[in-house]
Amino acid sequence: MRKCEKCGANMKSDLRLKVNGGGYGIVVRVDEKHKATTIDDVRVAVCPECGYTEMYL
């Protein structure tokens, strides 16, 4: 379980990031010599106490 860096509360994790107005999320890619490789979907953790948010892979 992730702990909030700001207040120490348990964070809600394994959430997905979604862009408003679109049904797609954000994907991290590495571009090596014009050949993109997808690493993973970005995940989000949110603290229900103070609202601190962090993104991770």
C-alpha distance matrix in Angstrom:
0.0 3.8 6.5 9.9 12.6 15.2 14.5 11.3 10.0 6.7 7.2 8.3 7.8 10.2 13.1 16.5 18.9 22.4 25.6 27.7 31.0 29.8 28.0 26.5 23.3 23.1 23.4 23.4 26.6 28.4 32.1 34.1 37.8 37.7 35.6 32.2 29.3 26.2 23.0 20.3 19.3 17.5 14.1 13.0 10.2 11.8 11.6 13.4 15.0 16.7 16.4 15.1 14.6 13.7 14.8 13.8 15.2
3.8 0.0 3.8 6.6 9.1 11.9 11.9 9.1 8.5 6.0 5.5 7.7 7.1 10.0 12.3 15.5 17.2 20.8 23.7 26.0 29.4 28.4 27.1 25.3 22.0 21.3 21.8 21.5 24.8 26.5 30.2 32.3 36.0 35.9 34.1 30.6 28.1 25.0 21.8 19.3 18.2 15.8 12.6 11.0 7.9 9.5 9.3 12.0 13.3 14.2 13.8 11.9 11.4 10.4 11.9 11.4 13.6
6.5 3.8 0.0 3.8 6.3 8.8 8.3 5.4 5.6 4.8 5.7 9.2 9.8 13.1 14.9 18.0 19.2 22.7 25.3 27.3 30.8 30.3 29.3 27.7 24.3 23.6 24.4 23.9 27.3 28.9 32.5 34.6 38.2 38.2 36.7 33.3 30.9 28.0 24.8 22.4 21.2 18.4 15.3 13.0 9.5 9.8 8.3 11.0 11.2 11.9 12.5 10.6 11.3 11.0 13.5 13.7 16.4
9.9 6.6 3.8 0.0 3.8 5.4 5.7 4.6 5.4 6.3 6.0 9.6 10.6 14.1 14.9 17.6 18.2 21.5 23.7 25.4 29.1 28.9 28.4 26.9 23.5 22.7 23.9 23.5 27.0 28.6 32.1 34.4 38.0 37.7 36.6 33.1 31.1 28.2 25.2 22.9 21.3 18.1 15.3 12.3 8.9 8.2 6.1 9.4 9.0 8.7 9.3 7.2 8.6 9.2 12.4 13.6 16.9
12.6 9.1 6.3 3.8 0.0 3.8 6.1 5.9 8.4 9.9 9.7 13.1 13.5 16.6 17.5 19.7 19.8 23.2 24.9 26.9 30.6 30.5 30.2 28.4 24.9 23.5 24.6 23.7 26.9 28.2 31.5 33.6 37.1 37.2 36.3 33.0 31.1 28.6 25.5 23.7 22.5 19.1 16.8 14.1 11.3 10.9 9.3 12.6 11.7 10.3 11.1 8.1 9.7 9.6 12.9 14.0 17.5
15.2 11.9 8.8 5.4 3.8 0.0 3.8 6.1 8.4 11.0 10.9 14.2 15.4 18.8 19.0 21.2 20.9 23.9 25.4 26.8 30.6 30.9 31.0 29.6 26.2 25.1 26.5 25.9 29.3 30.7 33.8 36.2 39.6 39.4 38.7 35.4 33.8 31.1 28.3 26.4 24.8 21.2 19.0 15.8 12.9 11.4 9.0 11.7 9.8 7.8 9.4 7.1 10.0 11.2 14.9 16.7 20.3
14.5 11.9 8.3 5.7 6.1 3.8 0.0 3.8 5.7 9.1 10.2 13.7 15.6 19.3 19.6 22.3 22.5 25.4 27.2 28.4 32.1 32.5 32.4 31.2 28.0 27.3 28.8 28.5 32.0 33.6 36.8 39.2 42.7 42.4 41.5 38.1 36.3 33.5 30.6 28.4 26.6 23.2 20.5 17.2 13.9 11.9 8.6 10.3 7.8 7.1 9.8 8.8 12.0 13.6 17.2 18.9 22.4
11.3 9.1 5.4 4.6 5.9 6.1 3.8 0.0 3.8 6.7 8.7 12.4 14.1 17.7 18.8 21.8 22.5 25.8 28.0 29.4 33.2 33.2 32.6 31.3 28.0 27.3 28.4 28.0 31.5 33.0 36.4 38.6 42.2 42.1 40.9 37.5 35.4 32.5 29.5 27.2 25.7 22.6 19.6 16.8 13.2 12.0 9.0 10.9 9.3 9.7 11.8 10.6 12.9 13.7 17.0 17.9 21.1
10.0 8.5 5.6 5.4 8.4 8.4 5.7 3.8 0.0 3.8 6.2 9.7 12.1 15.9 16.7 20.0 21.0 24.1 26.5 27.7 31.4 31.4 30.6 29.7 26.6 26.4 27.8 27.9 31.5 33.3 36.8 39.2 42.8 42.5 41.1 37.5 35.3 32.2 29.3 26.6 24.8 21.9 18.6 15.6 11.8 10.2 6.9 7.9 6.8 8.6 10.5 10.2 12.3 13.7 16.8 17.9 20.9
6.7 6.0 4.8 6.3 9.9 11.0 9.1 6.7 3.8 0.0 3.8 6.8 9.0 12.7 14.0 17.5 19.2 22.3 25.1 26.5 30.0 29.7 28.5 27.5 24.5 24.5 25.7 25.9 29.5 31.5 35.1 37.5 41.1 40.7 39.0 35.4 33.0 29.8 26.9 24.0 22.3 19.7 16.1 13.5 9.8 9.0 6.8 8.0 8.7 10.8 11.5 11.1 12.1 13.0 15.4 16.0 18.6
7.2 5.5 5.7 6.0 9.7 10.9 10.2 8.7 6.2 3.8 0.0 3.8 5.9 9.7 10.5 13.9 15.4 18.5 21.3 22.9 26.4 26.0 24.9 23.8 20.7 20.8 22.1 22.6 26.3 28.5 32.0 34.6 38.1 37.5 35.9 32.2 30.0 26.7 23.9 21.0 18.9 16.2 12.7 9.9 6.1 5.5 4.5 6.6 8.5 9.9 9.4 8.8 8.9 9.8 12.1 13.1 15.7
8.3 7.7 9.2 9.6 13.1 14.2 13.7 12.4 9.7 6.8 3.8 0.0 3.8 7.2 7.5 11.1 13.1 16.0 19.1 20.6 23.9 23.3 21.9 21.1 18.3 18.9 20.4 21.5 25.2 27.7 31.2 33.9 37.4 36.5 34.7 31.0 28.7 25.1 22.7 19.4 17.0 14.7 11.0 8.5 5.4 5.3 6.2 7.1 10.3 11.9 10.4 10.6 9.6 10.5 11.9 12.9 15.0
7.8 7.1 9.8 10.6 13.5 15.4 15.6 14.1 12.1 9.0 5.9 3.8 0.0 3.8 5.4 9.0 11.3 14.6 17.9 20.0 23.2 22.1 20.4 19.1 16.0 16.3 17.4 18.2 21.8 24.3 27.9 30.5 34.0 33.2 31.2 27.5 25.1 21.6 19.1 15.8 13.7 11.6 7.8 6.1 4.1 6.5 8.7 10.5 13.5 14.5 12.5 11.7 9.7 9.3 9.6 9.7 11.4
10.2 10.0 13.1 14.1 16.6 18.8 19.3 17.7 15.9 12.7 9.7 7.2 3.8 0.0 3.8 6.7 9.8 13.0 16.5 18.9 21.7 20.1 18.0 16.5 13.5 14.1 14.7 15.9 19.3 22.0 25.6 28.1 31.6 30.6 28.4 24.8 22.2 18.6 16.3 12.8 10.6 9.3 5.7 6.0 6.3 9.3 12.1 13.8 17.1 17.9 15.5 14.6 11.9 10.8 9.6 9.1 9.6
13.1 12.3 14.9 14.9 17.5 19.0 19.6 18.8 16.7 14.0 10.5 7.5 5.4 3.8 0.0 3.8 6.8 9.6 13.2 15.3 18.2 16.8 15.0 13.9 11.1 12.2 13.8 15.6 19.2 22.3 25.6 28.5 31.8 30.4 28.4 24.7 22.6 18.9 17.2 13.5 10.5 8.8 5.5 4.9 6.2 8.2 11.6 12.8 16.3 16.9 13.9 13.6 10.6 10.4 9.3 10.1 11.0
16.5 15.5 18.0 17.6 19.7 21.2 22.3 21.8 20.0 17.5 13.9 11.1 9.0 6.7 3.8 0.0 3.8 6.4 10.1 12.6 15.2 13.4 11.7 10.1 7.3 8.7 10.6 13.0 16.5 19.9 22.9 26.0 29.1 27.4 25.6 21.8 20.0 16.3 15.2 11.6 8.0 6.8 5.0 5.7 8.7 10.7 14.4 15.7 19.1 19.1 15.7 15.3 11.9 11.3 9.2 10.1 10.5
18.9 17.2 19.2 18.2 19.8 20.9 22.5 22.5 21.0 19.2 15.4 13.1 11.3 9.8 6.8 3.8 0.0 3.8 6.9 9.7 12.7 11.3 10.5 8.8 5.7 6.6 9.5 11.9 15.5 18.9 21.6 25.0 27.8 26.0 24.6 20.8 19.6 16.1 15.4 12.3 8.7 6.7 6.4 6.4 9.7 11.1 14.8 16.3 19.4 18.7 15.1 14.5 11.0 10.6 8.5 10.4 11.3
22.4 20.8 22.7 21.5 23.2 23.9 25.4 25.8 24.1 22.3 18.5 16.0 14.6 13.0 9.6 6.4 3.8 0.0 3.8 6.4 9.0 7.6 7.2 6.2 4.6 7.0 10.5 13.5 16.7 20.3 22.5 26.0 28.6 26.3 25.0 21.3 20.6 17.3 17.4 14.4 10.7 9.7 10.0 10.1 13.2 14.0 17.6 18.5 21.7 21.0 17.2 17.2 13.9 14.0 12.1 14.1 14.7
25.6 23.7 25.3 23.7 24.9 25.4 27.2 28.0 26.5 25.1 21.3 19.1 17.9 16.5 13.2 10.1 6.9 3.8 0.0 3.8 6.3 5.8 7.3 6.7 6.2 7.7 11.5 14.4 17.1 20.6 22.3 26.0 28.1 25.6 24.9 21.4 21.3 18.4 18.9 16.5 13.1 12.0 13.0 12.9 16.0 16.3 19.8 20.8 23.6 22.4 18.5 18.5 15.4 15.8 14.0 16.3 17.1
27.7 26.0 27.3 25.4 26.9 26.8 28.4 29.4 27.7 26.5 22.9 20.6 20.0 18.9 15.3 12.6 9.7 6.4 3.8 0.0 3.8 5.5 7.9 8.9 9.5 11.5 15.3 18.2 20.8 24.3 25.8 29.5 31.5 28.8 28.2 24.8 24.9 22.0 22.7 20.2 16.7 15.6 16.1 15.5 18.1 17.8 20.9 21.2 24.0 22.8 19.1 19.8 17.2 18.2 17.0 19.6 20.6
31.0 29.4 30.8 29.1 30.6 30.6 32.1 33.2 31.4 30.0 26.4 23.9 23.2 21.7 18.2 15.2 12.7 9.0 6.3 3.8 0.0 3.8 7.0 9.0 10.9 13.2 16.6 19.8 21.9 25.4 26.5 30.2 31.9 28.9 28.3 25.2 25.6 22.9 24.1 21.8 18.5 18.0 18.9 18.8 21.6 21.4 24.6 24.7 27.6 26.5 22.8 23.5 20.9 21.8 20.3 22.6 23.2
29.8 28.4 30.3 28.9 30.5 30.9 32.5 33.2 31.4 29.7 26.0 23.3 22.1 20.1 16.8 13.4 11.3 7.6 5.8 5.5 3.8 0.0 3.8 5.5 8.1 10.8 13.8 17.2 19.2 22.8 23.9 27.5 29.2 26.2 25.3 22.1 22.4 19.7 21.1 18.9 15.7 15.8 17.1 17.7 20.8 21.3 24.8 25.3 28.3 27.5 23.7 24.0 21.0 21.2 19.2 21.0 21.0
28.0 27.1 29.3 28.4 30.2 31.0 32.4 32.6 30.6 28.5 24.9 21.9 20.4 18.0 15.0 11.7 10.5 7.2 7.3 7.9 7.0 3.8 0.0 3.8 6.9 10.4 12.9 16.6 18.7 22.4 23.9 27.4 29.3 26.4 25.0 21.7 21.4 18.4 19.7 17.1 13.9 14.7 15.6 16.7 19.8 20.7 24.2 24.7 28.1 27.6 23.9 24.2 21.0 21.0 18.7 20.1 19.6
26.5 25.3 27.7 26.9 28.4 29.6 31.2 31.3 29.7 27.5 23.8 21.1 19.1 16.5 13.9 10.1 8.8 6.2 6.7 8.9 9.0 5.5 3.8 0.0 3.8 6.9 9.2 12.9 14.9 18.7 20.2 23.7 25.8 23.0 21.5 18.1 17.8 14.7 16.1 13.7 10.6 11.6 13.2 14.8 18.3 19.7 23.4 24.5 27.7 27.1 23.3 23.1 19.6 19.0 16.3 17.2 16.5
23.3 22.0 24.3 23.5 24.9 26.2 28.0 28.0 26.6 24.5 20.7 18.3 16.0 13.5 11.1 7.3 5.7 4.6 6.2 9.5 10.9 8.1 6.9 3.8 0.0 3.8 6.6 10.1 12.8 16.6 18.6 22.1 24.6 22.2 20.8 17.1 16.3 13.0 13.6 11.0 7.6 7.9 9.7 11.3 15.0 16.7 20.5 21.9 25.1 24.3 20.6 20.0 16.3 15.4 12.5 13.5 12.9
23.1 21.3 23.6 22.7 23.5 25.1 27.3 27.3 26.4 24.5 20.8 18.9 16.3 14.1 12.2 8.7 6.6 7.0 7.7 11.5 13.2 10.8 10.4 6.9 3.8 0.0 3.8 6.8 9.7 13.3 15.5 19.0 21.6 19.5 18.3 14.6 13.9 10.8 11.2 9.2 6.4 6.1 9.1 10.9 14.7 16.8 20.5 22.5 25.4 24.2 20.6 19.3 15.6 14.0 10.7 11.5 10.9
23.4 21.8 24.4 23.9 24.6 26.5 28.8 28.4 27.8 25.7 22.1 20.4 17.4 14.7 13.8 10.6 9.5 10.5 11.5 15.3 16.6 13.8 12.9 9.2 6.6 3.8 0.0 3.8 6.4 10.1 12.6 15.9 18.7 16.8 15.1 11.3 10.3 7.1 7.6 6.2 4.7 6.0 9.6 12.4 16.2 18.8 22.5 24.8 27.7 26.6 23.2 21.5 17.7 15.4 11.7 11.2 9.5
23.4 21.5 23.9 23.5 23.7 25.9 28.5 28.0 27.9 25.9 22.6 21.5 18.2 15.9 15.6 13.0 11.9 13.5 14.4 18.2 19.8 17.2 16.6 12.9 10.1 6.8 3.8 0.0 3.8 7.0 10.0 13.1 16.2 15.0 13.5 9.8 8.6 6.1 5.7 5.9 6.4 6.8 10.6 13.3 16.8 19.6 23.1 25.9 28.4 27.1 23.9 21.6 17.9 15.1 11.4 10.3 8.5
26.6 24.8 27.3 27.0 26.9 29.3 32.0 31.5 31.5 29.5 26.3 25.2 21.8 19.3 19.2 16.5 15.5 16.7 17.1 20.8 21.9 19.2 18.7 14.9 12.8 9.7 6.4 3.8 0.0 3.8 6.4 9.5 12.6 11.3 9.8 6.1 5.4 4.5 5.6 7.7 9.3 10.5 14.2 17.1 20.5 23.4 26.9 29.7 32.1 30.8 27.6 25.2 21.6 18.7 15.0 13.7 11.5
28.4 26.5 28.9 28.6 28.2 30.7 33.6 33.0 33.3 31.5 28.5 27.7 24.3 22.0 22.3 19.9 18.9 20.3 20.6 24.3 25.4 22.8 22.4 18.7 16.6 13.3 10.1 7.0 3.8 0.0 3.8 6.2 9.7 9.4 8.2 5.6 5.3 6.6 7.1 10.3 12.6 13.5 17.1 19.8 22.9 26.0 29.2 32.2 34.5 32.9 30.0 27.3 23.9 20.6 17.2 15.5 13.3
32.1 30.2 32.5 32.1 31.5 33.8 36.8 36.4 36.8 35.1 32.0 31.2 27.9 25.6 25.6 22.9 21.6 22.5 22.3 25.8 26.5 23.9 23.9 20.2 18.6 15.5 12.6 10.0 6.4 3.8 0.0 3.8 6.3 5.8 5.6 4.3 6.4 8.9 10.5 13.6 15.7 16.8 20.4 23.1 26.4 29.2 32.5 35.5 37.7 36.0 33.0 30.4 26.9 23.9 20.5 19.1 17.0
34.1 32.3 34.6 34.4 33.6 36.2 39.2 38.6 39.2 37.5 34.6 33.9 30.5 28.1 28.5 26.0 25.0 26.0 26.0 29.5 30.2 27.5 27.4 23.7 22.1 19.0 15.9 13.1 9.5 6.2 3.8 0.0 3.8 5.6 5.4 6.3 7.8 11.1 12.4 15.9 18.5 19.7 23.3 26.0 29.1 32.1 35.3 38.4 40.5 38.9 36.0 33.2 29.9 26.6 23.3 21.5 19.2
37.8 36.0 38.2 38.0 37.1 39.6 42.7 42.2 42.8 41.1 38.1 37.4 34.0 31.6 31.8 29.1 27.8 28.6 28.1 31.5 31.9 29.2 29.3 25.8 24.6 21.6 18.7 16.2 12.6 9.7 6.3 3.8 0.0 3.8 5.5 8.1 10.6 14.1 15.8 19.3 21.7 23.0 26.6 29.4 32.6 35.5 38.7 41.7 43.9 42.1 39.2 36.4 33.1 30.0 26.6 25.1 22.9
37.7 35.9 38.2 37.7 37.2 39.4 42.4 42.1 42.5 40.7 37.5 36.5 33.2 30.6 30.4 27.4 26.0 26.3 25.6 28.8 28.9 26.2 26.4 23.0 22.2 19.5 16.8 15.0 11.3 9.4 5.8 5.6 3.8 0.0 3.8 6.3 9.6 12.8 15.3 18.4 20.3 21.8 25.6 28.3 31.7 34.5 37.9 40.7 43.0 41.3 38.1 35.7 32.2 29.3 25.9 24.7 22.5
35.6 34.1 36.7 36.6 36.3 38.7 41.5 40.9 41.1 39.0 35.9 34.7 31.2 28.4 28.4 25.6 24.6 25.0 24.9 28.2 28.3 25.3 25.0 21.5 20.8 18.3 15.1 13.5 9.8 8.2 5.6 5.4 5.5 3.8 0.0 3.8 6.5 10.0 12.7 15.8 18.1 20.1 23.7 26.8 30.2 33.2 36.6 39.4 41.9 40.5 37.3 34.9 31.3 28.4 24.8 23.2 20.5
32.2 30.6 33.3 33.1 33.0 35.4 38.1 37.5 37.5 35.4 32.2 31.0 27.5 24.8 24.7 21.8 20.8 21.3 21.4 24.8 25.2 22.1 21.7 18.1 17.1 14.6 11.3 9.8 6.1 5.6 4.3 6.3 8.1 6.3 3.8 0.0 3.8 6.6 9.5 12.3 14.3 16.3 20.0 23.0 26.5 29.5 32.9 35.6 38.2 36.8 33.6 31.3 27.7 24.8 21.2 19.7 17.1
29.3 28.1 30.9 31.1 31.1 33.8 36.3 35.4 35.3 33.0 30.0 28.7 25.1 22.2 22.6 20.0 19.6 20.6 21.3 24.9 25.6 22.4 21.4 17.8 16.3 13.9 10.3 8.6 5.4 5.3 6.4 7.8 10.6 9.6 6.5 3.8 0.0 3.8 6.3 9.4 12.1 14.4 17.8 21.2 24.4 27.7 31.1 33.9 36.5 35.4 32.3 30.0 26.3 23.3 19.5 17.5 14.5
26.2 25.0 28.0 28.2 28.6 31.1 33.5 32.5 32.2 29.8 26.7 25.1 21.6 18.6 18.9 16.3 16.1 17.3 18.4 22.0 22.9 19.7 18.4 14.7 13.0 10.8 7.1 6.1 4.5 6.6 8.9 11.1 14.1 12.8 10.0 6.6 3.8 0.0 3.8 5.9 8.4 11.0 14.3 17.7 21.1 24.3 27.8 30.4 33.2 32.3 29.2 27.0 23.3 20.4 16.6 14.7 11.6
23.0 21.8 24.8 25.2 25.5 28.3 30.6 29.5 29.3 26.9 23.9 22.7 19.1 16.3 17.2 15.2 15.4 17.4 18.9 22.7 24.1 21.1 19.7 16.1 13.6 11.2 7.6 5.7 5.6 7.1 10.5 12.4 15.8 15.3 12.7 9.5 6.3 3.8 0.0 3.8 7.2 9.3 12.2 15.7 18.7 22.1 25.4 28.2 30.9 30.1 27.2 24.8 21.2 18.0 14.3 11.8 8.4
20.3 19.3 22.4 22.9 23.7 26.4 28.4 27.2 26.6 24.0 21.0 19.4 15.8 12.8 13.5 11.6 12.3 14.4 16.5 20.2 21.8 18.9 17.1 13.7 11.0 9.2 6.2 5.9 7.7 10.3 13.6 15.9 19.3 18.4 15.8 12.3 9.4 5.9 3.8 0.0 3.8 6.4 8.9 12.6 15.7 19.1 22.5 25.1 27.9 27.4 24.4 22.4 18.7 15.8 12.1 9.7 6.3
19.3 18.2 21.2 21.3 22.5 24.8 26.6 25.7 24.8 22.3 18.9 17.0 13.7 10.6 10.5 8.0 8.7 10.7 13.1 16.7 18.5 15.7 13.9 10.6 7.6 6.4 4.7 6.4 9.3 12.6 15.7 18.5 21.7 20.3 18.1 14.3 12.1 8.4 7.2 3.8 0.0 3.8 6.3 9.9 13.3 16.5 20.1 22.4 25.4 24.9 21.7 20.0 16.2 13.8 10.2 8.9 6.5
17.5 15.8 18.4 18.1 19.1 21.2 23.2 22.6 21.9 19.7 16.2 14.7 11.6 9.3 8.8 6.8 6.7 9.7 12.0 15.6 18.0 15.8 14.7 11.6 7.9 6.1 6.0 6.8 10.5 13.5 16.8 19.7 23.0 21.8 20.1 16.3 14.4 11.0 9.3 6.4 3.8 0.0 3.8 6.8 10.3 13.3 16.9 19.5 22.2 21.4 18.3 16.4 12.6 10.1 6.5 5.9 5.2
14.1 12.6 15.3 15.3 16.8 19.0 20.5 19.6 18.6 16.1 12.7 11.0 7.8 5.7 5.5 5.0 6.4 10.0 13.0 16.1 18.9 17.1 15.6 13.2 9.7 9.1 9.6 10.6 14.2 17.1 20.4 23.3 26.6 25.6 23.7 20.0 17.8 14.3 12.2 8.9 6.3 3.8 0.0 3.8 7.0 10.3 13.8 16.2 19.1 18.8 15.8 14.2 10.6 8.5 5.7 5.3 5.8
13.0 11.0 13.0 12.3 14.1 15.8 17.2 16.8 15.6 13.5 9.9 8.5 6.1 6.0 4.9 5.7 6.4 10.1 12.9 15.5 18.8 17.7 16.7 14.8 11.3 10.9 12.4 13.3 17.1 19.8 23.1 26.0 29.4 28.3 26.8 23.0 21.2 17.7 15.7 12.6 9.9 6.8 3.8 0.0 3.8 6.6 10.2 12.7 15.5 15.0 12.0 10.5 7.0 5.7 4.5 6.2 8.5
10.2 7.9 9.5 8.9 11.3 12.9 13.9 13.2 11.8 9.8 6.1 5.4 4.1 6.3 6.2 8.7 9.7 13.2 16.0 18.1 21.6 20.8 19.8 18.3 15.0 14.7 16.2 16.8 20.5 22.9 26.4 29.1 32.6 31.7 30.2 26.5 24.4 21.1 18.7 15.7 13.3 10.3 7.0 3.8 0.0 3.8 6.9 9.6 12.3 12.2 9.8 8.3 5.8 5.4 6.5 8.0 10.8
11.8 9.5 9.8 8.2 10.9 11.4 11.9 12.0 10.2 9.0 5.5 5.3 6.5 9.3 8.2 10.7 11.1 14.0 16.3 17.8 21.4 21.3 20.7 19.7 16.7 16.8 18.8 19.6 23.4 26.0 29.2 32.1 35.5 34.5 33.2 29.5 27.7 24.3 22.1 19.1 16.5 13.3 10.3 6.6 3.8 0.0 3.8 6.3 8.9 8.8 6.2 5.9 4.6 6.7 9.0 11.4 14.4
11.6 9.3 8.3 6.1 9.3 9.0 8.6 9.0 6.9 6.8 4.5 6.2 8.7 12.1 11.6 14.4 14.8 17.6 19.8 20.9 24.6 24.8 24.2 23.4 20.5 20.5 22.5 23.1 26.9 29.2 32.5 35.3 38.7 37.9 36.6 32.9 31.1 27.8 25.4 22.5 20.1 16.9 13.8 10.2 6.9 3.8 0.0 3.8 5.5 5.9 4.9 5.3 6.5 9.0 12.0 14.2 17.4
13.4 12.0 11.0 9.4 12.6 11.7 10.3 10.9 7.9 8.0 6.6 7.1 10.5 13.8 12.8 15.7 16.3 18.5 20.8 21.2 24.7 25.3 24.7 24.5 21.9 22.5 24.8 25.9 29.7 32.2 35.5 38.4 41.7 40.7 39.4 35.6 33.9 30.4 28.2 25.1 22.4 19.5 16.2 12.7 9.6 6.3 3.8 0.0 3.8 6.1 5.7 8.1 9.5 12.5 15.2 17.4 20.4
15.0 13.3 11.2 9.0 11.7 9.8 7.8 9.3 6.8 8.7 8.5 10.3 13.5 17.1 16.3 19.1 19.4 21.7 23.6 24.0 27.6 28.3 28.1 27.7 25.1 25.4 27.7 28.4 32.1 34.5 37.7 40.5 43.9 43.0 41.9 38.2 36.5 33.2 30.9 27.9 25.4 22.2 19.1 15.5 12.3 8.9 5.5 3.8 0.0 3.8 6.0 8.2 11.0 14.0 17.3 19.6 22.8
16.7 14.2 11.9 8.7 10.3 7.8 7.1 9.7 8.6 10.8 9.9 11.9 14.5 17.9 16.9 19.1 18.7 21.0 22.4 22.8 26.5 27.5 27.6 27.1 24.3 24.2 26.6 27.1 30.8 32.9 36.0 38.9 42.1 41.3 40.5 36.8 35.4 32.3 30.1 27.4 24.9 21.4 18.8 15.0 12.2 8.8 5.9 6.1 3.8 0.0 3.8 5.7 9.1 12.4 15.9 18.7 22.2
16.4 13.8 12.5 9.3 11.1 9.4 9.8 11.8 10.5 11.5 9.4 10.4 12.5 15.5 13.9 15.7 15.1 17.2 18.5 19.1 22.8 23.7 23.9 23.3 20.6 20.6 23.2 23.9 27.6 30.0 33.0 36.0 39.2 38.1 37.3 33.6 32.3 29.2 27.2 24.4 21.7 18.3 15.8 12.0 9.8 6.2 4.9 5.7 6.0 3.8 0.0 3.8 6.2 9.9 13.1 16.2 19.6
15.1 11.9 10.6 7.2 8.1 7.1 8.8 10.6 10.2 11.1 8.8 10.6 11.7 14.6 13.6 15.3 14.5 17.2 18.5 19.8 23.5 24.0 24.2 23.1 20.0 19.3 21.5 21.6 25.2 27.3 30.4 33.2 36.4 35.7 34.9 31.3 30.0 27.0 24.8 22.4 20.0 16.4 14.2 10.5 8.3 5.9 5.3 8.1 8.2 5.7 3.8 0.0 3.8 6.9 10.5 13.5 17.1
14.6 11.4 11.3 8.6 9.7 10.0 12.0 12.9 12.3 12.1 8.9 9.6 9.7 11.9 10.6 11.9 11.0 13.9 15.4 17.2 20.9 21.0 21.0 19.6 16.3 15.6 17.7 17.9 21.6 23.9 26.9 29.9 33.1 32.2 31.3 27.7 26.3 23.3 21.2 18.7 16.2 12.6 10.6 7.0 5.8 4.6 6.5 9.5 11.0 9.1 6.2 3.8 0.0 3.8 7.0 10.2 13.8
13.7 10.4 11.0 9.2 9.6 11.2 13.6 13.7 13.7 13.0 9.8 10.5 9.3 10.8 10.4 11.3 10.6 14.0 15.8 18.2 21.8 21.2 21.0 19.0 15.4 14.0 15.4 15.1 18.7 20.6 23.9 26.6 30.0 29.3 28.4 24.8 23.3 20.4 18.0 15.8 13.8 10.1 8.5 5.7 5.4 6.7 9.0 12.5 14.0 12.4 9.9 6.9 3.8 0.0 3.8 6.7 10.4
14.8 11.9 13.5 12.4 12.9 14.9 17.2 17.0 16.8 15.4 12.1 11.9 9.6 9.6 9.3 9.2 8.5 12.1 14.0 17.0 20.3 19.2 18.7 16.3 12.5 10.7 11.7 11.4 15.0 17.2 20.5 23.3 26.6 25.9 24.8 21.2 19.5 16.6 14.3 12.1 10.2 6.5 5.7 4.5 6.5 9.0 12.0 15.2 17.3 15.9 13.1 10.5 7.0 3.8 0.0 3.8 7.2
13.8 11.4 13.7 13.6 14.0 16.7 18.9 17.9 17.9 16.0 13.1 12.9 9.7 9.1 10.1 10.1 10.4 14.1 16.3 19.6 22.6 21.0 20.1 17.2 13.5 11.5 11.2 10.3 13.7 15.5 19.1 21.5 25.1 24.7 23.2 19.7 17.5 14.7 11.8 9.7 8.9 5.9 5.3 6.2 8.0 11.4 14.2 17.4 19.6 18.7 16.2 13.5 10.2 6.7 3.8 0.0 3.8
15.2 13.6 16.4 16.9 17.5 20.3 22.4 21.1 20.9 18.6 15.7 15.0 11.4 9.6 11.0 10.5 11.3 14.7 17.1 20.6 23.2 21.0 19.6 16.5 12.9 10.9 9.5 8.5 11.5 13.3 17.0 19.2 22.9 22.5 20.5 17.1 14.5 11.6 8.4 6.3 6.5 5.2 5.8 8.5 10.8 14.4 17.4 20.4 22.8 22.2 19.6 17.1 13.8 10.4 7.2 3.8 0.0
